[in-house]
Amino acid sequence: MFTGIIENLGEIVNINMEATNKHFVVKSDFTDELKVDQSIAHNGCCLTVVDLDLNNNTYSVTAIKETLDKTNLGTWKIGTIVNLERCMLMNGRLDGHIVQGHVDVTAICTNIIDENGSWRYNFKYNSPHLTVEKGSITVNGVSLTVVDSKVGSFSVCIIPYTYEHTNFHALTIGSTVNLEFDIIGKYVSQWLIQTGKV
């Protein structure tokens, strides 16, 4: 379980294919604090540390075909910067919201507006999942509040700290991002569908 509060930025420094899997080698400032089998959210996608190279300050994770097909991990190249978050401690504060690290769908950035002190990002997605104004959404692993909510689209506003300390500063119009919708909303929606209330 995660909170959507990004701890660190990682850089993809190597990619190896093995059958339909991709092994990503990630360089991160907190590599020396990691251990094999640990779960880390990469752009909001939970992956397991499978190898450590403390001499080079890198660790490795593996993404299977299902993950590559349903997230933006398949677009990663050497040099790609990714948002990183280690799993939450149960005795810590939940600063963001409850995040599972399970990407629901990808979205496309359709507009970026500089609002003189903040940035507004608009995203479009193709999914039955809904957003709610003032509700929570996870974009590339970042816990954010929905500003404008429409069917298949929404926007968020980014403060300067988030802009500088996540990979939002690298997004452009047309960038693909990972979305995880609010877990409570997903359960309520599924219950309504299964009980025939909608």
C-alpha positions as CSV (number, residue, x, y, z in Angstrom):
1,M,0.0,0.0,0.0
2,F,1.2,3.5,-0.8
3,T,0.1,7.1,-0.2
4,G,0.9,8.9,-3.5
5,I,3.6,11.1,-1.9
6,I,6.6,10.8,-4.1
7,E,9.9,10.2,-2.2
8,N,12.4,10.3,-5.0
9,L,12.9,10.4,-8.8
10,G,14.6,7.5,-10.4
11,E,16.4,7.2,-13.8
12,I,16.1,4.2,-16.1
13,V,19.7,3.3,-16.9
14,N,19.3,0.0,-18.6
15,I,16.5,-2.2,-20.1
16,N,16.8,-5.9,-20.8
17,M,14.2,-8.0,-22.6
18,E,13.6,-11.6,-21.6
19,A,10.8,-13.3,-23.6
20,T,7.9,-10.9,-23.1
21,N,9.3,-9.4,-19.8
22,K,11.3,-6.3,-19.4
23,H,13.9,-5.9,-16.7
24,F,14.4,-2.2,-15.8
25,V,17.6,-1.1,-14.0
26,V,16.8,2.0,-11.9
27,K,19.2,4.5,-10.4
28,S,17.9,6.1,-7.2
29,D,19.3,8.0,-4.2
30,F,17.7,5.6,-1.8
31,T,19.0,2.4,-3.4
32,D,21.2,1.7,-0.4
33,E,18.1,1.6,1.8
34,L,16.3,-1.1,-0.3
35,K,16.2,-4.8,-0.1
36,V,15.3,-7.6,-2.5
37,D,11.6,-8.4,-2.4
38,Q,10.6,-4.9,-1.5
39,S,7.7,-3.2,-3.2
40,I,8.2,0.2,-4.8
41,A,5.7,2.2,-6.9
42,H,7.2,3.4,-10.2
43,N,5.0,6.0,-11.8
44,G,2.3,4.5,-9.5
45,C,2.9,0.9,-10.7
46,C,3.9,-1.5,-7.9
47,L,7.0,-3.5,-8.8
48,T,9.2,-5.8,-6.8
49,V,12.9,-5.2,-6.3
50,V,14.6,-8.3,-7.8
51,D,18.3,-7.3,-7.6
52,L,20.5,-4.6,-6.1
53,D,23.8,-3.1,-7.2
54,L,25.0,-0.9,-4.4
55,N,28.3,-0.1,-6.2
56,N,26.3,1.7,-9.0
57,N,23.4,2.8,-6.8
58,T,21.0,0.9,-8.9
59,Y,18.3,-1.8,-8.4
60,S,16.3,-3.9,-10.9
61,V,12.6,-4.6,-11.3
62,T,10.7,-6.8,-13.8
63,A,7.5,-5.9,-15.7
64,I,5.5,-8.7,-17.3
65,K,3.6,-8.3,-20.6
66,E,0.3,-7.5,-18.7
67,T,2.0,-4.6,-16.9
68,L,3.7,-3.3,-20.1
69,D,0.4,-3.4,-22.0
70,K,-1.7,-1.6,-19.4
71,T,0.7,1.0,-18.1
72,N,3.1,3.5,-19.5
73,L,6.1,1.3,-18.6
74,G,6.2,0.0,-22.1
75,T,7.2,3.4,-23.3
76,W,10.1,3.8,-20.9
77,K,13.6,4.3,-22.5
78,I,17.1,4.7,-21.1
79,G,17.0,8.1,-19.5
80,T,13.3,8.1,-18.6
81,I,12.7,9.8,-15.2
82,V,10.1,8.0,-13.0
83,N,8.4,8.8,-9.7
84,L,9.3,6.5,-6.9
85,E,7.6,5.7,-3.6
86,R,8.3,2.9,-1.2
87,C,5.4,1.2,0.5
88,M,3.9,3.0,3.5
89,L,4.8,2.3,7.1
90,M,1.7,1.4,9.2
91,N,2.9,3.6,12.0
92,G,3.2,6.7,9.7
93,R,0.9,9.4,8.6
94,L,-1.2,8.9,5.5
95,D,-0.3,12.2,3.9
96,G,-1.9,11.5,0.5
97,H,-4.6,8.9,0.1
98,I,-4.9,5.1,0.0
99,V,-3.1,4.0,-3.1
100,Q,-2.6,0.3,-4.1
101,G,0.0,0.7,-6.8
102,H,-2.4,-1.0,-9.3
103,V,-2.7,1.1,-12.4
104,D,-6.3,1.1,-13.7
105,V,-5.7,2.8,-17.1
106,T,-3.4,5.2,-18.9
107,A,-4.4,8.7,-19.9
108,I,-3.1,11.3,-22.3
109,C,-2.2,14.8,-21.3
110,T,-4.3,17.1,-23.5
111,N,-3.3,20.5,-22.1
112,I,-0.9,22.3,-19.7
113,I,-1.7,25.8,-18.5
114,D,0.8,27.9,-16.6
115,E,-1.4,29.7,-14.0
116,N,1.4,32.0,-12.7
117,G,2.2,30.1,-9.5
118,S,0.7,26.7,-10.4
119,W,0.2,24.5,-13.4
120,R,-3.1,23.0,-14.6
121,Y,-2.9,19.7,-16.4
122,N,-5.8,18.2,-18.4
123,F,-6.0,14.5,-19.0
124,K,-8.3,12.4,-21.2
125,Y,-8.8,8.6,-20.6
126,N,-11.0,5.8,-22.0
127,S,-12.5,3.9,-19.1
128,P,-15.8,3.6,-17.2
129,H,-14.1,4.8,-14.0
130,L,-15.2,8.2,-12.8
131,T,-13.5,11.1,-11.1
132,V,-15.2,13.4,-8.7
133,E,-14.4,17.1,-8.2
134,K,-12.3,17.5,-5.0
135,G,-11.9,13.7,-5.0
136,S,-8.5,11.9,-5.1
137,I,-6.7,10.6,-8.2
138,T,-3.3,9.2,-8.6
139,V,-1.4,10.4,-11.7
140,N,2.0,8.7,-12.3
141,G,1.9,7.7,-8.7
142,V,1.2,11.2,-7.4
143,S,-1.7,11.7,-5.1
144,L,-3.7,14.7,-6.4
145,T,-7.1,16.4,-6.0
146,V,-9.4,16.6,-9.0
147,V,-10.2,20.1,-10.1
148,D,-12.5,19.7,-13.1
149,S,-14.3,16.3,-13.6
150,K,-16.0,15.3,-16.8
151,V,-16.8,11.9,-18.3
152,G,-13.5,10.6,-19.6
153,S,-11.5,13.6,-18.6
154,F,-10.3,15.7,-15.6
155,S,-7.8,18.2,-14.6
156,V,-5.5,18.7,-11.6
157,C,-3.4,21.7,-10.4
158,I,0.2,21.3,-9.4
159,I,2.0,23.5,-6.9
160,P,5.7,24.4,-7.5
161,Y,7.1,21.8,-5.0
162,T,5.2,19.0,-6.8
163,Y,6.3,20.3,-10.2
164,E,9.9,20.3,-9.2
165,H,10.1,17.1,-7.2
166,T,8.1,14.7,-9.5
167,N,8.3,14.0,-13.2
168,F,5.4,16.4,-13.9
169,H,8.0,19.0,-15.1
170,A,8.8,16.5,-17.9
171,L,5.3,16.0,-19.1
172,T,4.2,17.5,-22.4
173,I,1.0,17.6,-24.3
174,G,0.6,14.0,-25.6
175,S,2.5,12.4,-22.7
176,T,1.0,9.1,-21.5
177,V,0.5,8.8,-17.7
178,N,-0.7,6.0,-15.4
179,L,-3.9,6.5,-13.5
180,E,-5.2,4.8,-10.3
181,F,-8.7,5.9,-9.4
182,D,-9.8,6.2,-5.8
183,I,-10.3,2.7,-4.2
184,I,-13.4,3.7,-2.3
185,G,-15.0,5.1,-5.5
186,K,-14.1,1.9,-7.4
187,Y,-15.8,-0.4,-4.8
188,V,-18.9,1.8,-4.7
189,S,-19.2,1.9,-8.5
190,Q,-18.7,-1.9,-8.8
191,W,-21.3,-2.5,-6.1
192,L,-23.8,-0.3,-7.9
193,I,-23.2,-2.2,-11.2
194,Q,-23.4,-5.7,-9.6
195,T,-26.6,-4.9,-7.7
196,G,-28.2,-3.3,-10.7
197,K,-28.6,0.1,-9.1
198,V,-27.1,1.8,-12.3
